[in-house]
Amino acid sequence: MKQQKSTLILGIGNYLMGDEGIGVHVANILEKNNPFEGVDILDGGTGGFHLLEYFEKYEHVILVDATLDGNVPGTIRQIKPRFAKDFPPAMSTHDIGLKDMICAMQILGNIPEIDLFVVSIESIQQQGIELTPEIEAVVPAVIERIRELLQKNIETVQLSLSETAELLAV
């Protein structure tokens, strides 16, 4: 059964391992002052099967995570993964958990729409809660990309409602 709030922003990462925790940093910033009406925000930590219930409750899940993909640190990419193979090849320290969870959702036949924002990091730092300057500098851009996606989705829904109203008027 889906929630009334149909979108969840889910920050993934290990907060204690520097840049690897960018998803959690973004979620924490957004939780303090949620600028998105009708959207829930959650610090998903290092992911895994304990997050399965959230993927079952929401129609749309926006994930924010770090990736070790060899791109310039701070590169932001948006991916629409439908299958585990669609995730970047090196999804930091919790790679297996997220991919396994997506496979489980496919088996259950209840996979929500997923948008994944990945931020390229250079390495996983050991024991530190601070982001490097390069990664900290892109946090506002990640939040802006999420805002743009949500705005686009609202416009699409409004357009669909308008088209439906026109069809009913005919």
Number of C-alpha atoms within 10 A of each C-alpha: 7 14 12 11 14 15 24 22 25 26 29 28 28 27 21 15 19 22 34 34 27 32 30 25 26 24 24 16 14 19 15 9 8 14 10 15 8 11 16 18 21 19 21 21 18 23 22 18 14 11 16 16 9 18 22 19 20 21 20 20 24 20 22 30 27 34 32 21 19 12 13 13 20 24 18 23 13 17 15 13 15 16 14 18 11 11 19 16 12 14 21 22 17 19 18 14 17 20 20 15 20 25 17 16 17 15 10 10 10 14 23 21 15 20 19 20 23 26 27 25 26 19 17 18 17 11 11 15 17 17 20 15 10 15 22 16 12 17 20 12 13 23 17 12 16 21 14 12 15 17 13 12 12 12 12 12 12 12 12 12 12 12 12 11 11 10 9 8 7 5
